[in-house]
Amino acid sequence: MLTTDVLVVGGGAGGTAAAIQAARRGANTILVSELPWLGGMLTAAGVSAPDGNELLAWQTGLWGAFLRALRQRQPGGLDHAWVSFFTYEPRVGAAIFADWVNALPNLQWLVGKRAQAVLREGDRIVGVRFDDCTIRAQITLDGTELGDLLALGEVPHRWGWEAQSQFNEPSAPGSLTDPAEPLHPILQTYPVQSPTWVVLLQDAGAGEELPKITPAHDYDPSLFRGAWEGCGAEQFMNYGRLPNHQFMLNWPTQGNDYGHDLHRLIGGDAAWQAWAQEAIAHSRNFAHHIQSAIGRRYGLATGAFPQLPDHLGGGALALMPYYRESRRLVGLTTVTESDILPQSGELAAALPVNDRGEMSAIAIGNYPNDHHYPGFDMPLAPKARHWGGRWTGTPFAIPYEALIPAAIDGLLTCEKNISVSHIANGATRLQPVVLGLGQAAGMAAALCIEQGCEPRDLPVAQVQMALLEEPTAPAAIVPLIDTVPEHPEWRSRQLTFKANPEAFSCYQHPHLLSPQPSINIPADINAEYPYHGTLIPTLTGEKWSARFQFTDGRELTVVTLNPSVDDAFQQFSGPCQVALRGTPNWYAGWILVNAIAPI
């Protein structure tokens, strides 16, 4: 029998973040993972091209710290693909999380264990029994990919769709059973969003050949026909291009999403194994299809993941599936579609306010609501805007109460298993959001230990202040778009809307913003701004976009993640000579601009 203050079960993005933050706050913490790689979606599942929270203002907390560590440790940098501004080798991300965990003497990491039972005393969770040990804890966190502790502990939870009548969500089906419902085919086929078993390819170079990828016995090329129609094979491959000439295959259109009989995901070991083997075969067939179509210079990246004894995956295959949906807690509050959509006339969703009238946000996100059902195009209420020369999702915040069970004590959730509707899960499931949820849950757990209270009794203001003042990785609770974490007024602007949530608008606060100079011209423009050429802007309504023509005639689209650069963009109305500081990404067709000045 082991005892600890905080027990985190699951080594995914949320669980890893929760364990790190709880231990950094001072709580004695045990983290239990099935796999030797921490990070889940970001590493072991192979999705090393994360989506969302990409703007500089939203690169805070452990998510921002992870990006900074990647920039220091990934050979070749992070600018390779067009699906994400940050692509890296999964092993590099796993090493970062392992180093963070191993640096904490009050954090014990146990590998290779699965939860078998949840210990309850009445309506309180007091620990978990694993294959070969039992761990008792004051606070337990469910960081599993499929909400395993919710099922084992008989904690009320949801699985699948909700009708529009339940949460009044504009994109939800009117009925779950009526064959006349337009979404009826999706409802019958997909109880949850489809996972993907990611596989990595590598490029040996022109004139070289890699071993032939053998398809599974059920290979059907018609399943993948037209996968890159409309974009071409080269652009398709660059979608998930990673450093070291590798490619992430996580492709939704005629690709390797696998959604057959998804009830098997929670149907026990035998059912899960059957689904997993089929998903792996499907991804292998997709890789075979690609190699057959575009040549054997492309083959499996066989050294991308470790080979583990008696374990599916490894080699070129991710160690686990990329799950997009989980069992979902029935919490003190439920995040629904209305909580993630922008307010009327605004660019952001309203900040959450709890029953006591307190602004209760503890994590931020922005990704468009994105659902995966192979063969179906799910209509969803739009939540995107044009900013920095490109489209980005509109921001939202997640309340603390969505992490807390409605009727059970001693437990917090910190993954895709929070209290969220099926529809809203399409935006809350993204990697940066889940890292933020994990950091907030870990902080809350440690504060509960300090104060000897249950999560439901912990004032949310204490969690918020602890996140804002975290000495290693301070985390935003308000998704401001115009204030980067390094800004001297970052914390005060966060606190302004913590105190006055009804006044929140994510962008353009004239009463808060310091006066901005027009555009500074540096003394040594050639040294500080290495790229010179012609900026060719286009303004369509409020949509500003531009091309940059280098002096050699080549062109790239201009994009930025920096609010001051976005503000500077608006000052250019016609073609002009400029100098840029930034990073060209020829695979994506853009230059990511950090600074701009006229010549």
C-alpha positions in Angstrom: 0.0 0.0 0.0 1.3 3.4 -1.0 0.0 6.7 0.2 0.3 10.2 -1.2 -1.2 13.6 -1.2 -2.1 13.6 -4.9 -2.5 10.6 -7.3 -2.6 11.2 -11.0 -3.7 8.3 -13.1 -2.8 8.6 -16.8 0.4 10.0 -18.4 -1.2 11.9 -21.2 -1.1 15.6 -21.8 -3.5 16.5 -19.0 -2.2 13.9 -16.5 1.4 14.8 -17.0 0.7 18.5 -16.7 -1.4 17.9 -13.5 1.4 15.8 -11.8 4.1 18.4 -12.7 2.0 21.3 -11.4 0.9 19.6 -8.2 4.5 18.6 -7.4 5.8 22.1 -8.3 3.3 23.5 -5.8 4.7 21.2 -3.2 2.3 18.3 -2.9 3.7 14.8 -2.6 2.5 13.3 -5.9 2.4 10.0 -7.6 2.0 9.8 -11.4 1.0 6.4 -12.8 1.2 5.8 -16.6 0.8 2.7 -18.8 3.5 3.8 -21.2 7.1 4.9 -20.7 6.5 8.0 -22.8 4.6 10.9 -21.1 2.5 13.4 -23.0 -0.2 11.4 -24.7 -1.5 13.2 -27.7 1.7 15.3 -27.9 4.1 12.3 -27.9 3.0 8.7 -27.6 0.0 9.2 -29.9 2.3 10.8 -32.5 0.3 14.1 -33.0 3.5 16.1 -32.8 1.8 18.9 -34.8 -0.4 20.4 -32.1 -3.4 22.6 -33.0 -4.8 25.7 -31.2 -3.5 28.4 -28.8 -1.0 29.3 -31.4 -1.0 33.1 -31.0 1.8 34.5 -28.7 -0.8 35.8 -26.3 -2.1 32.3 -25.7 1.3 30.6 -25.4 1.2 30.6 -21.6 1.6 28.1 -18.7 3.0 24.6 -19.4 1.9 24.9 -23.0 4.2 28.0 -23.5 7.0 26.3 -21.5 6.7 23.2 -23.7 7.0 25.3 -26.9 10.1 27.1 -25.5 11.7 23.8 -24.6 10.9 22.4 -28.1 12.6 25.4 -29.7 15.7 24.8 -27.7 15.9 21.0 -28.2 14.4 20.2 -31.6 17.2 20.0 -34.3 16.0 21.8 -37.4 13.4 24.0 -35.6 9.6 23.7 -35.6 8.6 25.3 -38.9 7.9 22.5 -41.3 4.2 21.8 -41.9 1.1 23.8 -42.8 -1.3 22.2 -40.3 0.6 23.7 -37.3 3.3 26.3 -36.5 5.0 23.7 -34.3 6.1 20.3 -35.5 8.7 18.2 -33.8 9.8 14.6 -33.4 7.7 12.8 -30.8 10.7 11.5 -29.0 11.9 15.1 -28.3 8.6 16.0 -26.7 8.6 12.8 -24.6 12.1 13.6 -23.4 11.0 17.1 -22.3 8.1 15.8 -20.2 10.3 13.0 -18.7 13.0 15.6 -17.7 10.4 17.8 -16.1 9.0 15.0 -14.1 12.3 13.5 -13.0 13.5 16.9 -11.8 10.9 16.9 -9.0 11.9 15.0 -5.9 8.4 14.9 -4.5 6.9 13.4 -7.7 7.1 9.6 -8.1 6.5 8.2 -11.6 5.3 4.6 -11.9 5.3 3.1 -15.3 3.5 0.1 -16.8 0.4 0.0 -14.5 -3.3 0.1 -15.3 -6.1 1.0 -13.0 -8.2 -2.1 -12.0 -10.5 -0.6 -9.4 -11.3 2.7 -7.7 -11.4 2.9 -3.9 -14.5 4.6 -2.6 -15.6 5.5 0.9 -19.2 6.5 0.4 -19.2 9.4 -2.0 -15.5 10.0 -1.8 -12.7 8.6 -3.9 -9.8 7.6 -1.7 -7.4 5.8 -4.1 -6.9 3.3 -6.9 -5.9 -0.3 -7.1 -3.5 -1.3 -9.9 -2.3 -4.6 -11.1 0.4 -5.0 -8.4 -0.2 -2.2 -5.9 -2.8 0.0 -4.3 -2.3 3.7 -3.8 -4.4 5.8 -1.4 -4.5 9.6 -1.9 -6.2 12.7 -0.6 -7.0 13.9 -4.1 -7.1 11.6 -7.2 -7.0 12.9 -10.7 -8.4 11.0 -13.7 -5.9 11.8 -16.5 -6.7 8.6 -18.5 -7.4 8.9 -22.2 -10.9 7.4 -22.0 -12.0 8.4 -18.5 -11.3 5.0 -17.1 -11.6 6.1 -13.4 -15.1 7.5 -14.1 -16.3 4.0 -15.1 -14.3 2.1 -12.5 -15.5 4.5 -9.7 -19.1 4.6 -10.9 -18.8 8.4 -11.2 -21.7 9.7 -13.3 -20.5 10.4 -16.8 -21.7 10.7 -20.4 -20.7 8.9 -23.6 -21.9 10.0 -27.0 -24.2 12.6 -28.3 -26.8 14.9 -26.6 -29.9 16.1 -28.3 -30.5 19.8 -28.8 -33.1 19.8 -26.1 -30.5 18.9 -23.4 -28.2 21.9 -23.8 -29.8 24.1 -26.5 -26.8 23.8 -28.7 -27.3 25.1 -32.3 -25.2 22.3 -33.9 -26.7 19.4 -31.9 -29.2 17.0 -33.4 -32.9 17.6 -32.8 -33.4 13.9 -32.0 -31.1 11.0 -31.4 -33.6 8.4 -32.7 -35.7 10.0 -35.4 -34.7 8.6 -38.9 -35.8 12.0 -40.4 -33.1 13.8 -38.4 -30.5 15.1 -40.9 -27.6 13.8 -38.7 -29.2 10.4 -38.1 -26.6 8.5 -40.3 -23.8 10.0 -38.2 -25.6 9.3 -34.9 -26.0 5.6 -35.9 -22.5 5.1 -37.1 -20.4 7.2 -34.7 -21.2 7.4 -31.0 -18.1 9.5 -30.5 -15.5 11.2 -32.7 -13.2 8.8 -34.6 -9.7 8.2 -33.3 -6.6 7.9 -35.5 -3.7 5.5 -35.1 -0.9 7.8 -36.3 1.9 6.4 -38.5 5.1 8.3 -39.4 6.7 8.1 -42.9 10.2 9.2 -43.8 11.8 10.5 -47.0 15.0 8.8 -48.1 15.6 11.4 -50.8 15.4 11.4 -54.6 16.8 8.3 -56.2 16.6 6.3 -53.0 14.2 3.5 -52.2 12.9 2.3 -48.8 11.4 -1.1 -48.0 8.0 -1.8 -49.5 5.1 -1.3 -47.1 3.1 -4.5 -47.0 -0.6 -3.9 -46.8 -2.9 -5.8 -44.5 -5.0 -8.6 -45.9 -8.1 -6.4 -46.2 -6.5 -3.6 -48.2 -9.0 -1.7 -50.2 -7.5 1.2 -52.2 -11.0 2.7 -52.8 -11.0 3.7 -49.1 -8.2 6.2 -49.8 -8.9 7.2 -53.3 -8.9 11.0 -53.6 -7.1 11.6 -50.3 -5.1 14.4 -51.6 -7.4 15.5 -54.4 -7.4 19.3 -54.7 -4.1 19.8 -53.0 -1.7 17.4 -54.7 0.6 14.8 -53.3 3.4 17.2 -52.3 1.2 19.6 -50.4 -0.6 16.6 -48.8 2.7 15.3 -47.5 3.7 18.7 -46.2 0.5 18.8 -44.1 2.2 17.0 -41.3 5.9 17.4 -42.2 8.2 16.9 -39.2 11.9 17.6 -38.8 14.4 15.0 -40.0 12.5 14.3 -43.2 9.5 12.7 -41.4 5.8 13.0 -42.0 2.9 12.5 -39.6 -0.1 10.7 -41.1 -3.2 12.0 -39.3 -5.3 12.8 -42.3 -9.2 13.0 -42.1 -10.2 13.0 -45.7 -10.1 9.5 -47.2 -7.3 8.9 -44.7 -6.6 7.0 -41.5 -9.3 8.1 -39.1 -10.9 4.9 -38.0 -14.4 4.9 -36.7 -15.7 1.3 -37.0 -17.8 0.2 -34.0 -16.4 2.7 -31.6 -18.4 1.3 -28.6 -15.5 -1.2 -28.5 -13.2 1.5 -27.1 -15.0 1.1 -23.8 -16.1 -2.5 -24.2 -13.3 -4.3 -22.3 -9.8 -5.5 -23.3 -10.8 -8.0 -26.0 -13.1 -5.5 -27.7 -10.5 -2.7 -27.5 -7.8 -5.1 -28.9 -10.0 -6.0 -31.9 -10.6 -2.3 -32.7 -6.9 -1.4 -32.2 -5.7 -4.1 -34.6 -8.1 -3.0 -37.2 -7.1 0.7 -36.7 -3.4 -0.2 -37.1 -4.1 -2.2 -40.2 -6.1 0.7 -41.6 -3.2 3.1 -41.0 -0.7 0.7 -42.5 -2.9 0.3 -45.6 -3.0 4.1 -45.9 0.8 4.2 -45.7 1.0 1.5 -48.4 -1.4 3.4 -50.6 0.7 6.6 -50.3 3.9 4.7 -51.1 2.3 3.0 -54.1 1.1 6.3 -55.5 4.1 8.6 -55.0 7.1 6.3 -54.8 9.4 4.3 -52.5 11.6 7.2 -51.6 8.9 7.4 -48.9 8.7 4.6 -46.4 8.0 3.8 -42.7 9.9 5.8 -40.1 10.8 2.7 -38.2 12.8 4.4 -35.5 10.2 7.0 -34.5 8.7 5.2 -31.5 10.2 2.5 -29.1 9.3 -1.1 -29.6 7.7 -2.4 -26.4 7.2 -6.1 -25.5 3.7 -7.3 -26.0 2.5 -3.9 -27.0 0.6 -2.8 -30.1 2.3 0.1 -32.0 5.9 1.1 -31.9 8.4 1.6 -34.7 6.7 3.8 -37.3 3.3 3.4 -35.5 2.4 5.6 -32.5 2.4 3.9 -29.1 -1.3 4.6 -28.7 -4.3 5.9 -30.7 -5.0 9.6 -30.9 -8.4 9.7 -29.1 -10.6 12.7 -29.8 -13.3 11.9 -27.3 -13.6 10.1 -24.0 -16.2 9.3 -21.4 -17.2 12.8 -20.1 -17.8 13.7 -16.5 -21.1 14.9 -15.2 -19.7 17.9 -13.4 -20.8 20.9 -11.3 -21.2 22.6 -14.7 -21.0 21.4 -18.3 -19.2 23.3 -21.0 -21.6 23.5 -24.0 -21.4 24.9 -27.5 -22.7 28.3 -26.3 -19.7 28.5 -24.0 -17.2 28.3 -26.8 -19.0 30.4 -29.5 -18.2 34.1 -29.7 -20.8 36.4 -28.2 -22.9 38.4 -30.5 -20.9 41.3 -31.9 -17.7 40.1 -30.1 -14.7 38.0 -31.1 -14.6 35.8 -28.1 -17.0 33.7 -26.0 -18.2 35.1 -22.7 -16.1 34.4 -19.7 -17.7 31.7 -17.5 -19.4 32.9 -14.3 -20.4 30.4 -11.6 -23.5 30.3 -9.4 -21.7 32.6 -6.8 -21.2 35.2 -9.5 -17.4 34.6 -9.7 -15.5 34.5 -13.0 -14.4 30.9 -12.9 -12.1 30.4 -15.9 -9.0 28.3 -15.3 -7.9 27.4 -18.8 -8.1 28.9 -22.3 -8.5 27.7 -25.8 -9.4 28.9 -29.3 -9.5 26.1 -31.8 -12.5 26.0 -34.2 -15.0 23.3 -33.3 -13.6 20.3 -35.2 -15.4 17.0 -35.4 -14.1 13.8 -37.2 -16.6 11.4 -38.8 -15.1 9.6 -41.8 -17.4 10.0 -44.8 -19.6 12.7 -43.2 -19.2 16.5 -43.2 -20.5 17.7 -39.9 -22.2 21.1 -40.1 -21.1 23.2 -37.1 -21.7 26.8 -35.9 -18.7 28.8 -37.1 -16.1 30.1 -34.6 -13.2 31.5 -36.6 -11.9 34.9 -37.6 -9.1 36.3 -39.8 -6.2 37.6 -37.8 -2.5 38.0 -38.6 -3.0 37.2 -42.2 -4.7 33.8 -41.6 -7.7 32.2 -40.1 -7.7 31.3 -36.4 -10.3 30.0 -34.0 -12.1 32.4 -31.7 -11.1 32.2 -28.0 -13.0 30.8 -25.0 -12.3 29.9 -21.4 -13.1 26.7 -19.4 -14.6 27.0 -15.9 -13.1 25.2 -12.8 -16.4 23.6 -12.1 -16.2 21.5 -15.2 -13.3 19.5 -13.6 -15.3 18.6 -10.5 -17.9 15.8 -10.2 -21.4 16.9 -9.4 -21.7 14.4 -6.5 -18.3 12.8 -5.8 -15.5 14.2 -3.7 -11.8 13.5 -3.7 -11.6 13.5 -7.6 -10.7 15.9 -10.4 -10.7 15.3 -14.1 -7.9 16.7 -16.3 -8.2 15.3 -19.8 -10.8 15.1 -22.5 -13.0 13.6 -19.7 -14.0 16.9 -18.2 -17.7 17.9 -18.0 -18.3 18.9 -21.6 -20.9 18.2 -24.2 -20.2 16.0 -27.2 -20.5 19.0 -29.5 -18.3 21.4 -27.5 -15.7 18.6 -27.1 -14.6 19.3 -30.7 -12.9 22.5 -29.4 -11.9 21.6 -25.9 -10.1 18.4 -26.8 -7.0 20.1 -28.4 -3.6 19.5 -26.9 -2.8 23.0 -25.6 -6.3 23.2 -23.9 -5.7 19.8 -22.2 -2.3 20.9 -21.0 -4.0 23.9 -19.5 -6.7 21.8 -17.9 -4.1 19.5 -16.4 -2.1 22.4 -15.0 -5.2 23.9 -13.4 -6.3 20.5 -12.0 -2.8 19.9 -10.5 -2.8 23.3 -9.0 -6.2 22.9 -7.5 -5.3 19.5 -6.1 -2.2 20.9 -4.4 -4.2 23.8 -2.9 -6.8 21.3 -1.6 -3.9 19.5 0.2 -2.6 22.8 1.7 -6.1 23.8 3.0 -7.5 20.4 3.8 -10.6 20.8 1.7 -12.4 19.2 -1.2 -12.1 20.5 -4.7 -15.7 21.8 -4.7 -15.0 23.8 -1.5 -11.8 25.4 -2.9 -12.4 29.0 -3.9 -11.8 29.4 -7.6 -10.1 32.7 -7.0 -7.3 30.9 -5.2 -6.7 28.6 -8.2 -6.7 31.5 -10.6 -4.2 33.6 -8.6 -2.0 30.6 -8.1 -1.9 30.0 -11.9 -1.2 33.6 -12.7 1.6 33.7 -10.1 3.1 30.3 -10.8 6.8 31.0 -10.7 7.9 28.6 -13.4 5.1 28.7 -15.9 2.4 31.3 -15.2 -0.8 30.5 -17.0 -3.5 32.8 -18.5 -7.1 32.5 -17.3 -8.5 35.1 -19.7 -7.9 34.6 -23.4 -6.7 38.2 -24.3 -5.5 38.3 -27.9 -3.5 41.6 -27.7 -1.3 41.0 -24.6 1.6 38.7 -24.7 2.8 37.0 -21.4 6.0 39.2 -21.4 3.9 42.4 -21.4 4.4 44.3 -18.1 0.6 44.7 -17.8 -0.2 41.0 -18.6 -1.1 40.1 -15.1 -3.0 43.3 -14.3 -5.1 42.9 -17.5 -5.9 39.3 -16.6 -7.1 40.5 -13.2 -9.2 43.3 -14.7 -11.5 40.8 -16.4 -11.3 38.4 -13.5 -13.0 41.1 -11.5 -15.2 42.4 -14.3 -16.1 39.4 -16.6 -19.1 41.2 -18.1 -16.7 43.8 -19.6 -14.6 41.2 -21.4 -13.6 41.6 -25.0 -10.5 39.7 -26.1 -9.2 42.4 -28.4 -8.8 46.2 -28.7 -9.2 47.7 -25.2 -8.3 51.4 -25.7 -8.5 52.1 -22.0 -6.1 49.3 -21.2 -3.5 49.4 -24.0 -0.4 51.4 -23.7 0.2 53.8 -26.7 1.7 51.9 -29.6 4.4 53.6 -31.7 3.7 53.4 -35.4 6.5 51.3 -36.9 10.1 51.6 -35.6 12.9 51.6 -38.1 16.0 50.1 -36.5 19.4 51.7 -36.9 20.9 48.7 -38.6 18.0 47.4 -40.6 20.1 44.9 -42.6 21.4 43.2 -39.5 18.1 43.1 -37.6 15.7 42.5 -40.5 17.3 40.0 -42.8 14.5 39.6 -45.4 14.0 42.5 -47.8 11.4 42.8 -50.5 7.9 44.0 -51.5 4.8 43.6 -49.3 1.7 43.3 -51.4 -1.3 43.6 -49.1 -5.0 42.9 -49.9 -7.9 44.2 -47.8 -11.3 42.5 -48.3 -13.7 43.9 -45.8 -11.9 43.4 -42.5 -9.8 40.6 -43.8 -6.2 41.7 -44.2 -3.8 39.4 -46.1 -0.5 39.9 -47.9 2.2 38.4 -50.0 5.9 39.1 -49.6 8.0 39.1 -52.7 11.7 38.5 -52.0 14.3 40.3 -54.0 14.9 37.1 -56.0 11.2 37.1 -57.1 10.0 34.3 -54.9 6.8 34.9 -52.9 5.4 33.7 -49.6 2.2 34.5 -47.8 2.7 36.8 -44.7 1.4 35.6 -41.4 2.1 36.5 -37.8 1.3 35.3 -34.2 2.4 38.6 -32.7 -0.2 41.2 -31.8 2.1 44.2 -32.4 3.0 42.9 -35.8 -0.7 42.3 -36.6 -1.3 45.9 -35.6 1.5 47.0 -37.9 0.1 45.0 -40.8 -3.0 47.2 -40.8 -0.9 50.3 -41.5 0.1 48.9 -45.0 -2.6 49.6 -47.6 -0.6 49.2 -50.8 2.5 47.7 -52.2 5.7 48.9 -50.5 9.3 48.0 -49.7 9.7 46.4 -46.3 12.2 44.5 -44.2 11.1 41.5 -42.2 12.4 39.5 -39.3 10.8 36.0 -39.2 11.0 32.4 -40.4 10.2 31.4 -44.0 8.4 28.0 -44.2 8.6 27.0 -47.9 6.6 23.8 -47.2 3.7 25.8 -45.8 4.0 28.7 -48.3 4.3 31.4 -45.6 6.8 33.5 -43.7 6.0 33.8 -40.0 6.8 37.4 -39.2 8.1 38.6 -35.8 8.9 42.2 -36.8 8.3 44.4 -39.9 9.7 47.8 -40.9 9.4 49.9 -44.0 12.5 50.6 -46.1 
